[in-house]
Amino acid sequence: MWVIGWVQSRSVMVSINRLTERQRAVLRLALKGVPNKLIGRELGLSEGTVKSHLSAAFRLLDVRNRTEALYVVAQSGLRI
């Protein structure tokens, strides 16, 4: 079990390292529960751009939504 967890954490770490700084910033706020519109305002992005960054981050993390992303990141013990 520990080996599987380590492999998953390693995989998530590699995926997170592939995120751009902007994708990390958007994902960090999204995982705090901030709505897309407010993320856009805070980072000076359109809501559509926020959605694009989140979609790219979700693909890299192999998740479908914020809830799954939060779970994967929390289980890996990694900080974004």
JOTA-V227749 format. One record per residue. RES is the residue in three letters. SS is DSSP state (alpha for helix, beta for strand, coil for the rest). OMEGA is omega in whole degrees, -180 to 180 (NA if undefined). BURIAL is + if it has 9 or more other C-alpha atoms within 8 Angstrom, else -. Layout:
RES/SS/OMEGA/BURIAL, RES/SS/OMEGA/BURIAL
This chain:
MET/coil/-179/-, TRP/alpha/-180/-, VAL/alpha/179/-, ILE/alpha/178/-, GLY/alpha/180/+, TRP/alpha/180/-, VAL/alpha/178/-, GLN/alpha/180/+, SER/alpha/180/+, ARG/alpha/180/+, SER/alpha/179/-, VAL/alpha/180/+, MET/alpha/178/+, VAL/alpha/180/-, SER/alpha/180/+, ILE/alpha/179/+, ASN/alpha/179/-, ARG/coil/178/-, LEU/coil/173/+, THR/coil/179/-, GLU/alpha/-180/-, ARG/alpha/178/-, GLN/alpha/178/+, ARG/alpha/-179/+, ALA/alpha/179/-, VAL/alpha/-179/+, LEU/alpha/180/+, ARG/alpha/180/+, LEU/alpha/180/+, ALA/alpha/-179/+, LEU/alpha/174/+, LYS/coil/178/-, GLY/coil/-180/-, VAL/coil/179/+, PRO/coil/-178/-, ASN/alpha/-178/+, LYS/alpha/180/-, LEU/alpha/175/-, ILE/alpha/179/+, GLY/alpha/179/+, ARG/alpha/-177/+, GLU/alpha/-176/-, LEU/alpha/180/-, GLY/coil/-179/-, LEU/coil/173/+, SER/coil/179/+, GLU/alpha/178/+, GLY/alpha/178/-, THR/alpha/176/+, VAL/alpha/180/+, LYS/alpha/179/+, SER/alpha/178/-, HIS/alpha/178/+, LEU/alpha/179/+, SER/alpha/179/-, ALA/alpha/179/+, ALA/alpha/179/+, PHE/alpha/178/+, ARG/alpha/-179/+, LEU/alpha/180/+, LEU/alpha/-179/+, ASP/coil/177/-, VAL/coil/-177/+, ARG/coil/-176/-, ASN/coil/-178/-, ARG/alpha/-178/-, THR/alpha/179/-, GLU/alpha/179/+, ALA/alpha/179/+, LEU/alpha/180/+, TYR/alpha/-178/-, VAL/alpha/-179/+, VAL/alpha/-180/+, ALA/alpha/180/-, GLN/alpha/-179/-, SER/alpha/-179/+, GLY/coil/-178/-, LEU/coil/175/+, ARG/coil/-180/-, ILE/coil/NA/-
